[in-house]
Amino acid sequence: APDLAFCGVDYEVSPLRTTCGIYENGVSGRKSGQGGIDLLLSNDGIPVVGEIKAKTDVDMFTALVQALVYAVELSSSSQRNRLIHAYPKFRKTGLKIFLIYEEAGDDKDNRLRISTKDIAVDLLKDSECKDFITQIALIKCKRGDDGEPHFDLDCQA
């Protein structure tokens, strides 16, 4: 998606401290039930928390809350250093959130998406939030006739 300029880096990434994806107790960070970032993306060297919302998945607002939790977990300087150590292409500053969704098409889903857009805009008006999270984007994903995903920017804050 040239207008969005993101690429995949990893998936099911637990921002909680793990060594090689394993917690200190030996449990896999990917299978622990603790949850994790659906997609870790890169946008011009800036890490992106990518949350995916399928038609049958949680609503857009819940996806935003999940992404914000992961962003907070990545906000400490030690976590940022770990992220950069594990993924050297990342810079030390900034983080973006991309909410990637399939449109469900019902009225409730549309109302929640509009409310989520408004919340994202309001969040990034806060200077402390804007210092760390530089962008929140809602991105619609559709499968083309060729079966490949196609991305359209719905809105960004």
N, C-alpha and C positions, 0 to 999 in steps of 0.2 A: 504494500500500500504506500506508494510514493509520497502522497500528501501527509501521511502519518509518520513515515520514516521510522518504524520500529522493527526490531528483529527479536526472535526468541533466543533466550540464553539458557533457561532451565525451567523445570516445572515441578510442582508440588514441593516447593522450597519451604522448609521450616525456618522462620526467622529466629526461633529460640535457639539457644546455643547447642550445637551438635558438633561432633568431630567426624568428618567424612559422612555426614548424614545419620550418625548414630548418637543417641543420648548417652550420658555417663552410665546409665543402668543397662545399656546394651540394646535397648529398644530402638528400632528404626524410626528416624524422624519422619519418614514418609508414611509409615503405617501405624503411627502411634495413636491416632485419633485426636491428636492435638491440633490438627488442621495445618494448613500451610498456604502459601501463595500459590494460586493456580498456575500462573505463568510469571516468571521473572523475565522481563523484557529489557531491551536497551533502546534508548532514543538519543542518538548523538552522544553516547558515552554516559548518559544519565540513567540510573536504574529506574525501572518502571514496575510497580506492583500491578500485575494484570489479573483481574478477577473476571471469570467467565460466568455468565448467567444464561443457561439454556432455557428454552421455553418452559420446561417442566421444573426448573430450579427455583431457588429463592428469588424474591423480588429484587428490584434494582436498589432500593434503599438498603436492604440487608447486605447486598454486595458492596455498597459504599462503606457501610460500617465495618465489614470484614477487612476491606482494603485499608481503612484508616487504622484499624488495630495493627495490621502488619506494618504500616508506615511508622507507627509509634514504636513498635518492637525494633525497628531498624534505626531509630533516631539517636540512640546513644553513640558516642564517639567510638566505643569499643566494637559495637555491632557494625558500624559503618566501616571501620578498619578491617573487620573480618570479611565483610562483603567485598571490599576492594581486593583483599588478599586472595579470596576465592575466585573472583572474577576481575582480573586486572584491567579489563577495558573500561571499568567504571571509574568515574571521578569521585572525589570526596564530597562534593556538595550537590544538593538538590535531590529530589525524588519526585516521580510522577506517578499518578494513578490512572490506569486505563480500565474502564468497565466495559467489557466486550459482551454484547448480548445478541440473542436471537429474539426478534420481536414476537411476543405471544399474541398480540392483536386484540386482547380484551381491554375493556374500559379501565378496569382496576390497574392493569399493568401500565397503561398509558398515563394514568393519573400519577402513579408512583414514580414513573420515569420523569415526568415533568417536575414533580416535587423534589426528586433527587437532583435534577439539574439546578433548581433554585438553591438547594442546600449547598451544592458544590460551589456555586458562585459566591454565596455568602461566606463559606469557609475561607475562600481565597482572598476575601476582602480583609481578613484578619492578618495583620502584619506578621505576627509570630508564626502563624500557620504558613503563610506565603514564604517565609524565610526557609522553610524546609520542604514543603510540598509546593512545587512550582507550577503544576498543572494537574487538573482532573479532567479527563475526557470520557465521554460516553460514545462508544463505537458500535455501530450496528454491523453484524456479520450475517451475510447471506451466502448460501452455496449457489454457485453458478451452474449452468447446464453441464459444465465440464467437471462438476463435483468439487472444484477448488473453492476455498473460502474467499469472499470478496468483502472488503471493509469499507465502510462509509462513516465519516465523522458526523456524529449526531450533534454534539455540542462540546464545547470545552470551556473551562474556567481557568 
